[in-house]
Amino acid sequence: MFDEIALRPCGRPTKSGKPCRAQYSGYGFACKLHTTDHEAGLVRAYEQGLSAGRAEERQAQERSTELHVAHLERQLRELREKLDGATRRFEVAGRQAVTVDGYGYLWEGEGALAVGDRVLLPENYVSALRHGPGPFVGTVTALGTTYDGRLHRIIGRAAQPSGT
């Protein structure tokens, strides 16, 4: 491919009959002076086709990449669900385990908690910085937890916001 666009002499006969020594490169047939209108049209058509083919190839590669990424994301989601199912604990030492805003807690109060319940949580270092000192309110986001460390206890149920 690079041979056809390298610098080369025209070679077409001049008015004196000698070969033209003008150098040209690209997909043409001769230098600009000796290229016919028909040849120039062929070169334009070739370049347009080449450009269109490259654009189609780019689009095909993008579609292929998107499909590959979607497939990998689906595999990752399935593996996470499988791992979650294997490690999720719904009860610890006879207490209900729940996930509240991404963190595992234990509930030992009256009645089971459900997703969406608002609960009062004990102060910790981060909550003191975010919410100020004292207990703070969180929302149950999942039943059970995959955290396998020590779990803190939920203090109690929090009042539901007005309007719900």
Backbone as a chain_set.jsonl record, in Angstrom:
{"seq": "MFDEIALRPCGRPTKSGKPCRAQYSGYGFACKLHTTDHEAGLVRAYEQGLSAGRAEERQAQERSTELHVAHLERQLRELREKLDGATRRFEVAGRQAVTVDGYGYLWEGEGALAVGDRVLLPENYVSALRHGPGPFVGTVTALGTTYDGRLHRIIGRAAQPSGT", "coords": {"N": [[0.828, -1.188, 0.0], [1.955, 1.232, 0.773], [3.733, 1.562, -1.254], [2.255, 2.446, -3.429], [1.641, 5.082, -2.815], [3.99, 6.396, -2.601], [6.55, 8.811, -3.379], [7.027, 9.459, -6.804], [8.135, 9.52, -10.258], [6.346, 11.222, -12.891], [6.306, 10.501, -15.749], [4.704, 10.688, -18.028], [4.39, 11.664, -21.469], [5.843, 14.769, -22.453], [5.295, 17.975, -24.184], [7.485, 18.017, -25.804], [7.942, 15.399, -26.158], [9.51, 13.979, -24.47], [9.761, 12.011, -21.401], [7.863, 13.112, -18.59], [9.336, 14.55, -15.756], [8.33, 15.324, -13.362], [7.635, 14.943, -9.929], [5.247, 13.044, -8.12], [2.827, 12.053, -5.663], [0.594, 9.86, -3.915], [-2.67, 8.575, -4.797], [-2.882, 8.895, -7.47], [-2.545, 8.931, -11.15], [-0.725, 10.326, -12.58], [1.305, 13.37, -12.692], [-0.109, 16.57, -11.641], [-0.368, 18.204, -13.875], [-0.499, 16.431, -16.023], [-2.635, 14.76, -15.473], [-5.738, 13.485, -16.421], [-9.186, 14.625, -16.635], [-10.929, 12.489, -16.275], [-9.279, 10.61, -14.969], [-8.758, 12.057, -12.624], [-11.337, 12.08, -11.537], [-11.634, 9.344, -11.043], [-9.672, 9.018, -9.054], [-10.741, 10.662, -7.023], [-13.13, 9.257, -6.502], [-12.052, 6.823, -5.619], [-10.721, 7.68, -3.27], [-12.924, 8.639, -1.8], [-14.356, 6.246, -1.458], [-12.467, 4.814, 0.015], [-12.35, 6.395, 2.326], [-15.02, 6.149, 3.217], [-15.088, 3.396, 3.695], [-13.234, 3.187, 5.774], [-14.583, 4.672, 7.721], [-16.847, 3.054, 8.111], [-15.565, 0.778, 9.109], [-14.542, 1.791, 11.507], [-16.967, 2.335, 12.84], [-17.968, -0.275, 13.009], [-16.029, -1.431, 14.655], [-16.463, 0.079, 16.981], [-19.091, -0.717, 17.623], [-18.602, -3.431, 18.072], [-16.879, -3.269, 20.26], [-18.602, -2.081, 22.139], [-20.495, -4.154, 22.414], [-18.846, -6.14, 23.468], [-18.045, -4.967, 25.901], [-20.563, -4.772, 27.144], [-21.137, -7.495, 27.384], [-19.067, -8.295, 29.147], [-19.759, -6.733, 31.381], [-22.211, -7.897, 32.007], [-21.355, -10.486, 32.68], [-19.792, -9.85, 34.929], [-21.764, -8.812, 36.642], [-23.318, -11.129, 36.998], [-21.438, -12.787, 38.275], [-20.998, -11.298, 40.607], [-23.56, -11.451, 41.733], [-23.698, -14.214, 42.169], [-21.593, -14.55, 44.002], [-22.551, -12.883, 46.008], [-24.887, -14.274, 46.716], [-23.729, -16.535, 47.8], [-22.376, -15.6, 50.021], [-24.029, -13.949, 51.521], [-25.503, -13.092, 54.574], [-28.372, -13.528, 56.499], [-29.093, -13.695, 59.051], [-27.566, -13.307, 62.198], [-26.271, -14.697, 65.016], [-28.891, -15.1, 65.94], [-30.126, -12.69, 65.398], [-31.616, -10.331, 63.14], [-29.931, -9.579, 60.165], [-29.147, -6.741, 58.274], [-28.682, -4.5, 55.485], [-27.799, -1.202, 55.609], [-27.855, 1.671, 53.894], [-25.606, 0.732, 52.509], [-23.992, -0.444, 54.457], [-23.475, -3.078, 56.848], [-25.691, -4.075, 59.497], [-27.128, -5.087, 62.662], [-30.369, -6.122, 63.737], [-32.457, -6.218, 66.487], [-34.9, -5.609, 67.415], [-38.532, -5.227, 67.769], [-40.487, -7.044, 65.477], [-39.684, -7.735, 62.031], [-37.356, -6.003, 59.938], [-37.818, -4.226, 56.848], [-36.948, -3.611, 53.42], [-36.41, -0.212, 52.775], [-37.314, 0.731, 55.204], [-36.801, 3.17, 57.737], [-34.166, 3.705, 59.998], [-32.609, 4.182, 63.222], [-29.304, 4.81, 63.807], [-26.206, 4.004, 65.539], [-23.797, 6.461, 66.592], [-20.764, 6.94, 64.785], [-17.299, 7.339, 63.84], [-17.22, 8.475, 61.228], [-19.925, 9.213, 60.852], [-20.179, 11.163, 62.792], [-18.682, 13.207, 61.705], [-20.081, 13.691, 59.322], [-22.859, 13.97, 60.01], [-22.943, 15.183, 62.448], [-22.69, 15.047, 66.099], [-23.949, 12.146, 67.914], [-26.722, 9.771, 67.465], [-27.817, 8.786, 64.139], [-29.958, 8.881, 61.205], [-30.751, 6.229, 58.962], [-31.439, 4.299, 55.958], [-32.866, 1.161, 55.3], [-31.44, -0.762, 52.877], [-31.107, -3.276, 51.855], [-31.965, -6.673, 52.549], [-30.243, -8.742, 54.775], [-26.62, -9.17, 54.781], [-23.403, -8.924, 53.253], [-21.135, -8.469, 54.553], [-18.613, -9.704, 56.632], [-17.535, -9.135, 59.061], [-17.472, -7.699, 62.409], [-20.66, -6.629, 63.421], [-22.557, -3.7, 64.054], [-25.258, -2.769, 66.241], [-28.589, -1.806, 65.437], [-30.201, 1.027, 66.713], [-32.952, 1.666, 66.873], [-36.219, 1.923, 65.337], [-36.769, 4.619, 63.06], [-38.733, 7.566, 62.739], [-40.984, 7.733, 60.015], [-40.597, 9.848, 57.176], [-42.659, 12.755, 56.812], [-45.525, 12.746, 54.685], [-45.345, 10.331, 53.442]], "CA": [[0.0, 0.0, 0.0], [2.804, 2.407, 0.842], [4.405, 1.713, -2.542], [1.427, 3.178, -4.371], [1.546, 6.499, -2.498], [5.329, 6.949, -2.469], [6.937, 9.813, -4.38], [7.496, 8.801, -8.028], [8.073, 10.429, -11.416], [5.134, 11.146, -13.703], [6.607, 9.639, -16.883], [3.872, 10.944, -19.203], [5.143, 12.458, -22.45], [5.656, 16.223, -22.482], [5.119, 18.476, -25.556], [8.681, 17.687, -26.581], [7.97, 13.951, -26.342], [10.306, 13.342, -23.412], [8.953, 11.694, -20.214], [7.765, 14.153, -17.558], [10.109, 14.184, -14.567], [7.689, 15.865, -12.16], [7.356, 13.929, -8.905], [3.927, 13.13, -7.508], [2.537, 10.952, -4.737], [-0.835, 9.675, -3.712], [-3.32, 7.492, -5.529], [-3.099, 9.337, -8.841], [-1.938, 8.237, -12.285], [0.335, 11.172, -13.131], [1.371, 14.668, -12.022], [-1.337, 17.362, -11.837], [-0.387, 18.742, -15.234], [-0.809, 15.391, -16.997], [-3.785, 13.954, -15.06], [-6.958, 13.83, -17.158], [-10.37, 14.798, -15.791], [-11.442, 11.153, -15.963], [-8.387, 10.037, -13.95], [-8.988, 12.805, -11.38], [-12.604, 11.567, -11.017], [-11.369, 8.009, -10.495], [-8.929, 9.192, -7.8], [-11.699, 11.164, -6.027], [-14.031, 8.155, -6.154], [-11.275, 5.878, -4.821], [-10.495, 8.27, -1.949], [-14.211, 8.643, -1.099], [-14.62, 4.863, -1.06], [-11.52, 4.492, 1.076], [-12.803, 7.12, 3.515], [-16.266, 5.526, 3.668], [-14.735, 2.086, 4.245], [-12.595, 3.407, 7.081], [-15.625, 5.1, 8.651], [-17.636, 1.859, 8.432], [-14.727, -0.076, 9.965], [-14.539, 2.431, 12.834], [-18.28, 2.099, 13.449], [-18.059, -1.7, 13.33], [-15.177, -1.651, 15.824], [-17.146, 0.661, 18.137], [-20.204, -1.615, 17.972], [-18.013, -4.65, 18.627], [-16.382, -2.926, 21.594], [-19.777, -1.898, 23.002], [-21.046, -5.472, 22.702], [-17.896, -6.833, 24.341], [-18.154, -4.349, 27.229], [-21.854, -5.181, 27.702], [-20.992, -8.903, 27.76], [-18.237, -8.346, 30.349], [-20.545, -6.186, 32.487], [-23.203, -8.915, 32.349], [-20.622, -11.535, 33.392], [-19.408, -9.318, 36.233], [-22.976, -8.744, 37.437], [-23.675, -12.498, 37.362], [-20.471, -13.263, 39.269], [-21.28, -10.601, 41.864], [-24.781, -12.028, 42.289], [-23.369, -15.547, 42.651], [-20.801, -14.357, 45.221], [-23.465, -12.328, 47.007], [-25.748, -15.36, 47.174], [-22.949, -17.489, 48.583], [-21.824, -15.011, 51.245], [-25.001, -13.097, 52.219], [-26.035, -13.615, 55.841], [-29.629, -12.882, 56.85], [-29.23, -13.764, 60.503], [-26.302, -13.495, 62.914], [-26.519, -14.916, 66.447], [-30.312, -14.982, 66.217], [-30.612, -11.336, 65.093], [-31.758, -10.057, 61.704], [-28.862, -8.782, 59.556], [-29.635, -5.915, 57.163], [-27.754, -3.515, 54.944], [-28.351, 0.146, 55.719], [-27.041, 2.6, 53.107], [-24.356, 0.101, 52.095], [-23.248, -1.004, 55.585], [-24.195, -4.12, 57.558], [-26.099, -3.836, 60.883], [-27.992, -6.102, 63.274], [-31.634, -5.642, 64.296], [-33.028, -7.134, 67.475], [-36.137, -5.013, 67.914], [-39.814, -5.862, 67.475], [-40.826, -7.184, 64.057], [-38.574, -7.728, 61.08], [-37.207, -4.806, 59.101], [-38.008, -4.421, 55.407], [-36.241, -2.629, 52.589], [-37.08, 1.084, 52.786], [-37.529, 1.185, 56.588], [-35.809, 4.119, 58.267], [-33.714, 3.241, 61.304], [-31.716, 5.05, 63.974], [-28.024, 4.116, 63.901], [-25.302, 4.585, 66.531], [-22.753, 7.36, 66.094], [-19.413, 6.429, 64.545], [-16.384, 8.417, 63.497], [-17.637, 9.125, 59.979], [-21.23, 9.857, 61.025], [-19.976, 12.381, 63.586], [-18.207, 14.238, 60.77], [-21.114, 13.971, 58.326], [-24.176, 14.317, 60.543], [-22.825, 15.765, 63.778], [-22.633, 14.041, 67.159], [-25.17, 11.436, 68.276], [-27.279, 8.83, 66.493], [-28.261, 9.36, 62.862], [-30.982, 8.08, 60.523], [-30.371, 5.564, 57.718], [-32.516, 3.56, 55.308], [-32.542, -0.231, 54.978], [-31.347, -0.875, 51.421], [-31.154, -4.696, 51.477], [-32.062, -7.62, 53.643], [-29.013, -9.503, 54.864], [-25.397, -8.436, 54.521], [-22.268, -9.743, 52.826], [-20.007, -8.118, 55.419], [-18.421, -10.818, 57.557], [-16.899, -8.651, 60.286], [-18.35, -7.373, 63.54], [-21.767, -5.746, 63.025], [-23.146, -2.887, 65.117], [-26.703, -2.932, 66.385], [-29.469, -0.678, 65.14], [-30.79, 1.516, 67.961], [-34.404, 1.529, 66.809], [-36.856, 2.437, 64.119], [-36.887, 6.071, 62.988], [-40.027, 8.011, 62.214], [-41.029, 7.884, 58.564], [-40.776, 11.255, 56.82], [-44.061, 13.126, 56.562], [-45.892, 12.721, 53.265], [-45.296, 8.962, 52.913]], "C": [[0.869, 1.247, 0.0], [3.542, 2.632, -0.472], [3.577, 2.557, -3.498], [1.273, 4.657, -4.03], [2.921, 7.131, -2.294], [5.585, 7.96, -3.59], [7.517, 9.091, -5.596], [7.392, 9.772, -9.206], [6.823, 10.172, -12.25], [5.343, 10.205, -14.892], [5.75, 9.855, -18.115], [4.66, 11.822, -20.188], [4.796, 13.952, -22.38], [5.44, 16.648, -23.933], [6.304, 18.12, -26.433], [8.802, 16.181, -26.807], [8.782, 13.225, -25.292], [9.401, 13.037, -22.214], [9.001, 12.833, -19.182], [8.506, 13.672, -16.319], [9.501, 14.733, -13.28], [7.351, 14.719, -11.208], [5.937, 14.127, -8.365], [3.773, 11.936, -6.558], [1.025, 10.849, -4.587], [-1.355, 8.568, -4.59], [-3.502, 7.828, -6.996], [-2.357, 8.507, -9.869], [-0.741, 9.007, -12.824], [0.364, 12.478, -12.329], [0.111, 15.466, -12.35], [-1.46, 17.877, -13.263], [-0.863, 17.698, -16.244], [-1.992, 14.492, -16.608], [-5.021, 14.424, -15.819], [-8.109, 13.999, -16.164], [-10.941, 13.447, -15.367], [-10.598, 10.508, -14.861], [-8.576, 10.736, -12.605], [-10.296, 12.343, -10.733], [-12.439, 10.184, -10.4], [-10.656, 8.105, -9.144], [-9.872, 9.684, -6.703], [-12.636, 10.048, -5.563], [-13.308, 7.129, -5.276], [-11.084, 6.405, -3.397], [-11.788, 8.332, -1.136], [-14.571, 7.246, -0.603], [-13.727, 4.429, 0.079], [-11.953, 5.141, 2.385], [-14.078, 6.496, 4.085], [-15.99, 4.165, 4.295], [-14.1, 2.207, 5.617], [-13.637, 3.825, 8.129], [-16.499, 3.906, 9.069], [-16.859, 0.941, 9.366], [-14.675, 0.481, 11.385], [-15.85, 2.178, 13.562], [-18.438, 0.637, 13.855], [-17.209, -2.019, 14.559], [-15.831, -1.096, 17.083], [-18.301, -0.216, 18.588], [-19.681, -2.886, 18.625], [-17.515, -4.404, 20.043], [-17.541, -2.766, 22.564], [-20.388, -3.242, 23.391], [-20.153, -6.248, 23.669], [-17.983, -6.282, 25.764], [-19.465, -4.767, 27.894], [-21.789, -6.633, 28.17], [-20.179, -9.032, 29.047], [-18.99, -7.805, 31.566], [-21.598, -7.193, 32.956], [-22.54, -10.058, 33.133], [-20.257, -11.087, 34.805], [-20.621, -9.272, 37.162], [-23.394, -10.14, 37.908], [-22.737, -13.055, 38.427], [-20.687, -12.597, 40.622], [-22.52, -11.178, 42.542], [-24.515, -13.417, 42.867], [-22.576, -15.458, 43.956], [-21.68, -13.829, 46.347], [-24.344, -13.425, 47.591], [-25.01, -16.345, 48.065], [-22.508, -16.913, 49.929], [-22.831, -14.191, 52.047], [-25.535, -13.812, 53.457], [-27.288, -12.823, 56.187], [-29.848, -12.859, 58.364], [-27.848, -14.021, 61.099], [-26.642, -13.59, 64.394], [-27.992, -14.672, 66.807], [-30.901, -13.612, 65.949], [-30.677, -11.153, 63.577], [-30.593, -9.173, 61.239], [-29.453, -8.029, 58.366], [-28.508, -5.018, 56.673], [-28.458, -2.169, 54.985], [-27.391, 1.089, 55.011], [-25.657, 2.026, 52.796], [-23.554, -0.549, 53.207], [-24.116, -2.008, 56.334], [-24.465, -3.753, 59.01], [-26.953, -5.004, 61.358], [-29.218, -5.448, 63.876], [-32.156, -6.684, 65.27], [-34.304, -6.588, 68.081], [-37.36, -5.82, 67.519], [-40.05, -5.911, 65.969], [-39.599, -7.107, 63.165], [-38.548, -6.411, 60.308], [-37.415, -5.183, 57.645], [-37.212, -3.35, 54.666], [-37.063, -1.346, 52.558], [-37.37, 1.601, 54.18], [-36.412, 2.134, 56.999], [-35.48, 3.701, 59.688], [-32.748, 4.247, 61.917], [-30.438, 4.258, 64.243], [-27.114, 4.789, 64.924], [-24.246, 5.464, 65.865], [-21.468, 6.575, 65.858], [-18.555, 7.596, 64.081], [-16.854, 9.192, 62.258], [-18.964, 9.844, 60.158], [-21.111, 11.138, 61.834], [-19.503, 13.514, 62.688], [-19.303, 14.659, 59.795], [-22.384, 14.56, 58.915], [-24.12, 15.031, 61.893], [-22.864, 14.666, 64.83], [-23.993, 13.386, 67.402], [-25.648, 10.495, 67.191], [-27.734, 9.553, 65.227], [-29.204, 8.384, 62.186], [-30.411, 7.501, 59.229], [-31.561, 4.803, 57.173], [-32.045, 2.153, 54.987], [-32.576, -0.369, 53.453], [-31.371, -2.316, 50.94], [-31.322, -5.543, 52.718], [-30.821, -8.484, 53.614], [-27.82, -8.609, 54.58], [-24.317, -9.398, 54.061], [-21.037, -9.448, 53.669], [-19.843, -9.227, 56.45], [-17.685, -10.421, 58.835], [-17.927, -8.395, 61.376], [-19.392, -6.356, 63.088], [-22.28, -4.98, 64.236], [-24.652, -3.07, 65.118], [-27.426, -1.637, 66.022], [-30.128, -0.283, 66.453], [-32.3, 1.335, 67.964], [-34.933, 2.005, 65.479], [-36.915, 3.961, 64.194], [-38.246, 6.414, 62.412], [-39.932, 8.147, 60.707], [-41.224, 9.353, 58.25], [-42.23, 11.551, 56.511], [-44.332, 13.122, 55.059], [-45.806, 11.331, 52.677], [-46.222, 8.052, 53.652]], "O": [[0.561, 2.216, -0.693], [3.936, 3.757, -0.778], [4.136, 3.309, -4.297], [0.815, 5.426, -4.874], [3.013, 8.279, -1.861], [4.907, 7.951, -4.617], [8.381, 8.225, -5.458], [6.636, 10.742, -9.145], [6.313, 9.053, -12.306], [4.625, 9.213, -15.025], [6.029, 9.266, -19.159], [5.497, 12.625, -19.776], [3.633, 14.338, -22.266], [5.403, 15.8, -24.824], [6.166, 17.941, -27.643], [9.666, 15.735, -27.562], [8.754, 11.996, -25.222], [8.391, 13.713, -22.018], [10.051, 13.429, -18.944], [8.333, 12.535, -15.882], [10.105, 14.613, -12.214], [6.853, 13.671, -11.62], [5.492, 15.259, -8.18], [4.502, 10.948, -6.652], [0.284, 11.689, -5.097], [-0.596, 7.726, -5.071], [-4.211, 7.113, -7.704], [-1.657, 7.546, -9.552], [0.149, 8.428, -13.447], [-0.435, 12.675, -11.413], [-0.652, 15.083, -13.237], [-2.567, 17.971, -13.792], [-1.55, 18.035, -17.209], [-2.317, 13.558, -17.342], [-5.317, 15.618, -15.855], [-8.021, 13.575, -15.011], [-11.384, 13.284, -14.23], [-11.144, 9.925, -13.924], [-8.557, 10.085, -11.56], [-10.365, 12.225, -9.51], [-13.028, 9.886, -9.361], [-10.984, 7.376, -8.207], [-9.819, 9.189, -5.577], [-12.901, 9.912, -4.368], [-13.877, 6.626, -4.308], [-11.263, 5.665, -2.43], [-11.769, 8.107, 0.074], [-15.034, 7.078, 0.525], [-14.174, 3.752, 1.005], [-11.924, 4.501, 3.436], [-14.202, 6.334, 5.299], [-16.589, 3.817, 5.312], [-14.393, 1.421, 6.517], [-13.58, 3.387, 9.278], [-16.846, 3.768, 10.241], [-17.426, 0.386, 10.308], [-14.754, -0.274, 12.354], [-15.857, 1.848, 14.748], [-18.979, 0.341, 14.921], [-17.63, -2.798, 15.415], [-15.767, -1.722, 18.141], [-18.484, -0.443, 19.784], [-20.244, -3.364, 19.61], [-17.71, -5.239, 20.927], [-17.477, -3.258, 23.69], [-20.755, -3.453, 24.547], [-20.641, -6.927, 24.573], [-17.994, -7.05, 26.726], [-19.478, -5.083, 29.084], [-22.322, -6.969, 29.228], [-20.554, -9.791, 29.941], [-18.874, -8.356, 32.661], [-21.847, -7.327, 34.154], [-23.091, -10.54, 34.123], [-20.395, -11.85, 35.761], [-20.524, -9.646, 38.331], [-23.776, -10.323, 39.064], [-23.179, -13.714, 39.368], [-20.576, -13.244, 41.663], [-22.542, -11.373, 43.758], [-25.04, -13.763, 43.925], [-22.849, -16.195, 44.903], [-21.572, -14.267, 47.492], [-24.528, -13.503, 48.805], [-25.597, -16.924, 48.98], [-22.29, -17.665, 50.879], [-22.515, -13.772, 53.16], [-25.957, -14.967, 53.4], [-27.274, -11.593, 56.173], [-30.675, -12.107, 58.88], [-27.07, -14.828, 60.591], [-27.232, -12.67, 64.96], [-28.294, -14.105, 67.857], [-32.075, -13.387, 66.245], [-29.895, -11.743, 62.832], [-30.307, -8.143, 61.85], [-30.171, -8.607, 57.55], [-27.512, -4.81, 57.365], [-29.564, -2.013, 54.467], [-26.261, 1.29, 55.455], [-24.66, 2.747, 52.817], [-22.52, -1.157, 52.93], [-25.329, -1.832, 56.449], [-23.601, -3.194, 59.686], [-27.437, -5.804, 60.557], [-29.137, -4.363, 64.452], [-32.284, -7.863, 64.939], [-34.743, -7.045, 69.136], [-37.254, -6.935, 67.007], [-39.833, -4.921, 65.271], [-38.599, -6.482, 63.517], [-39.584, -5.794, 60.062], [-37.209, -6.334, 57.259], [-36.856, -2.317, 55.232], [-38.274, -1.387, 52.341], [-37.648, 2.789, 54.345], [-35.245, 1.935, 56.662], [-36.365, 3.384, 60.483], [-32.146, 5.058, 61.213], [-30.477, 3.176, 64.83], [-27.223, 5.992, 65.159], [-23.856, 5.232, 64.721], [-21.125, 5.67, 66.619], [-19.045, 8.717, 63.947], [-16.875, 10.423, 62.259], [-19.128, 10.964, 59.675], [-21.85, 12.094, 61.598], [-19.887, 14.666, 62.893], [-19.438, 15.841, 59.478], [-22.927, 15.532, 58.389], [-25.155, 15.438, 62.419], [-23.049, 13.494, 64.503], [-25.041, 13.975, 67.139], [-25.051, 10.424, 66.117], [-27.998, 10.756, 65.235], [-29.252, 7.207, 62.541], [-29.69, 8.177, 58.496], [-32.581, 4.673, 57.85], [-30.947, 1.968, 54.462], [-33.603, -0.125, 52.82], [-31.624, -2.573, 49.763], [-30.877, -5.174, 53.805], [-30.389, -8.916, 52.545], [-27.971, -7.451, 54.192], [-24.322, -10.567, 54.445], [-20.007, -10.105, 53.516], [-20.818, -9.646, 57.073], [-17.26, -11.285, 59.602], [-19.082, -8.812, 61.285], [-19.063, -5.353, 62.456], [-22.42, -5.546, 65.32], [-25.243, -3.476, 64.117], [-26.937, -0.535, 66.269], [-30.563, -1.143, 67.219], [-32.866, 0.892, 68.963], [-34.177, 2.436, 64.608], [-37.091, 4.526, 65.274], [-38.833, 5.622, 61.675], [-38.924, 8.617, 60.179], [-41.94, 10.047, 58.973], [-42.95, 10.69, 56.005], [-43.455, 13.459, 54.263], [-46.16, 11.146, 51.512], [-46.305, 6.865, 53.335]]}, "num_chains": 1, "name": "protein.A"}
